[in-house]
Amino acid sequence: MKKDMICISCPLGCPLSVEMDESGKVLSVSGNSCKRGEQYAIDECTNPVRMLTTTIRVHGGALPMIPVKTSAPIPKGKMMECMQVINRMALDAPIRMGEVIICNICDTGVDIIATNEL
């Protein structure tokens, strides 16, 4: 099986071609200009992760929402589950930048933190 993608590890944006076997194991990566591109392709094919950035409702603040993000990348397959948890939340002001809003969201080992003060 062959998968084509664009590397986002650096500004070059190399076109990558990944060969995988039937079980999803990466056999080879081509098109990368550096080792980071090879690792990006392997990670993206075997365990894709993403940073999650969003907002949470706030009561009693100067603004109705506060921006938040994950403290580290989470598995791509957990994004919707995490968003469902976040969308059910509402916080009370004041909130400090860097404050942990949710610990270990959806058992990912990653926290949701505030990225602004309100």
C-alpha positions as CSV (number, residue, x, y, z in Angstrom):
1,M,0.0,0.0,0.0
2,K,1.3,3.5,-0.9
3,K,0.4,6.8,0.8
4,D,1.4,10.2,-0.4
5,M,1.6,13.2,1.9
6,I,3.3,16.6,2.3
7,C,5.8,16.9,5.2
8,I,5.1,19.7,7.6
9,S,8.2,19.3,9.8
10,C,10.0,22.2,8.1
11,P,9.2,25.0,5.6
12,L,10.4,22.9,2.6
13,G,7.2,20.9,2.4
14,C,8.7,17.8,0.8
15,P,6.3,15.5,-1.1
16,L,6.6,12.2,0.8
17,S,5.7,8.7,-0.5
18,V,5.2,6.0,2.2
19,E,5.2,2.3,1.4
20,M,3.3,0.1,4.0
21,D,2.5,-3.6,4.2
22,E,-1.0,-4.9,4.7
23,S,-0.8,-4.6,8.5
24,G,0.1,-0.9,8.3
25,K,3.8,-1.3,9.1
26,V,6.0,1.3,7.3
27,L,8.4,-0.3,4.9
28,S,10.0,2.8,3.3
29,V,9.7,6.5,3.1
30,S,10.9,8.5,0.1
31,G,11.0,12.1,-1.0
32,N,12.2,13.5,2.3
33,S,15.1,16.0,2.4
34,C,15.9,15.3,6.0
35,K,15.5,12.7,8.8
36,R,12.7,14.8,10.3
37,G,10.6,14.1,7.2
38,E,11.1,10.4,7.5
39,Q,10.1,10.4,11.2
40,Y,7.1,12.6,10.4
41,A,5.9,10.1,7.8
42,I,6.3,7.2,10.1
43,D,4.5,8.9,12.9
44,E,1.7,10.1,10.7
45,C,1.1,6.6,9.3
46,T,1.4,4.7,12.6
47,N,0.2,7.1,15.4
48,P,-1.0,10.5,14.1
49,V,-1.2,13.2,16.9
50,R,-2.4,16.8,16.9
51,M,-2.4,19.8,19.2
52,L,-6.0,20.8,20.0
53,T,-6.8,24.5,20.3
54,T,-10.3,25.7,21.0
55,T,-12.3,27.9,23.4
56,I,-14.4,27.3,26.5
57,R,-17.4,29.4,27.7
58,V,-16.8,31.7,30.7
59,H,-19.3,33.2,33.1
60,G,-18.5,36.6,34.7
61,G,-15.6,37.4,32.5
62,A,-14.8,40.4,30.2
63,L,-15.3,38.1,27.3
64,P,-17.7,35.1,26.9
65,M,-14.9,32.6,25.9
66,I,-11.3,31.8,26.8
67,P,-8.8,30.2,24.4
68,V,-7.4,26.8,25.6
69,K,-5.0,24.2,24.1
70,T,-3.6,20.8,25.0
71,S,-0.3,20.8,26.9
72,A,1.0,18.2,24.3
73,P,-0.3,16.5,21.1
74,I,-3.1,14.0,21.6
75,P,-4.0,11.0,19.4
76,K,-5.9,12.2,16.3
77,G,-8.6,9.7,17.0
78,K,-9.3,11.2,20.4
79,M,-10.0,14.8,19.1
80,M,-13.8,14.5,18.8
81,E,-14.1,12.8,22.3
82,C,-12.0,15.6,23.8
83,M,-14.1,18.3,22.1
84,Q,-17.3,16.8,23.5
85,V,-15.9,17.1,27.0
86,I,-14.7,20.6,26.4
87,N,-18.0,21.7,24.8
88,R,-19.9,20.7,27.9
89,M,-17.8,22.9,30.1
90,A,-18.3,26.5,31.4
91,L,-15.8,28.2,33.6
92,D,-16.1,31.0,36.1
93,A,-13.8,34.0,35.9
94,P,-11.1,34.8,36.8
95,I,-8.8,32.4,34.9
96,R,-5.1,32.8,34.6
97,M,-2.9,32.0,31.6
98,G,-1.3,28.6,32.0
99,E,-4.0,27.4,34.4
100,V,-4.9,23.8,34.0
101,I,-8.5,23.6,33.1
102,I,-8.9,19.8,32.6
103,C,-6.4,17.3,33.9
104,N,-5.7,14.2,31.8
105,I,-8.5,14.8,29.3
106,C,-10.1,11.6,28.1
107,D,-7.2,9.5,29.6
108,T,-4.7,10.9,27.2
109,G,-2.2,11.9,29.9
110,V,-2.5,15.5,28.5
111,D,-4.0,18.6,30.2
112,I,-6.1,21.4,28.8
113,I,-4.6,24.7,29.7
114,A,-5.7,28.3,29.4
115,T,-3.8,30.4,26.8
116,N,-5.0,33.8,28.0
117,E,-6.2,35.6,31.1
118,L,-9.7,36.5,31.7
